[in-house]
Amino acid sequence: MIWRLALAASLAALPAACRPIEEPPGPPGGAAYSAPPAQPRRNLQPSPDVHRWLEASSSVRLQLSSLRAELATLQQLHVENHFDDFLALDPASLDPGPLSYLQHFLDRGYFRIEREILLQLLRSRQARSAANQTPPPSDLPARLQAALQRDETLLIDLESAIARYRAPGTDPFLIPAILTESALAELRQKVAAQLASERLHIQALDQQIAALQAAP
């Protein structure tokens, strides 16, 4: 980010530096005006290394923009549905329709998707932080390379998150039109066991997330 701000500042100042110097009117008495010496021209062409890193960075940022848009679309289901609310339901009190939906949510892991993604991102961030070495300000190619590596790591994080959101698939839920009393009782028992197991799993995930968030 520092190199980018510095580059933007340099480019913003460039037009003023390139304008011709207008000689001010001479002072009263006709004294000759002496223009200041011309500034040496600066080489505005980046080195091959800098040019290569800038081109690669531009390509990666285009990919990041596309992945962020795709991720936002996949997240919509979880934004619109507060799946954690379903964890407090009692299968014994549910009608067959809601009970079947709850079973599908459990089967597809909807309660864990965002937690697992967050846990992976926290672990990735921790690993990057431990390995992070900032190049000196004077080494522009190295700083550009480090920035590109951070963007590429973010690219991998986004791809992993998208893959996890897609993992449950998009097949429609099949809700039985009629359930016998015995089939309904069996379904209630199965969903109750799944729900109890899921609560324990989520509790463990939340503990791991809290530990990573509290880590320096």
Disulfide bonds with the S-S distance in Angstrom:
none
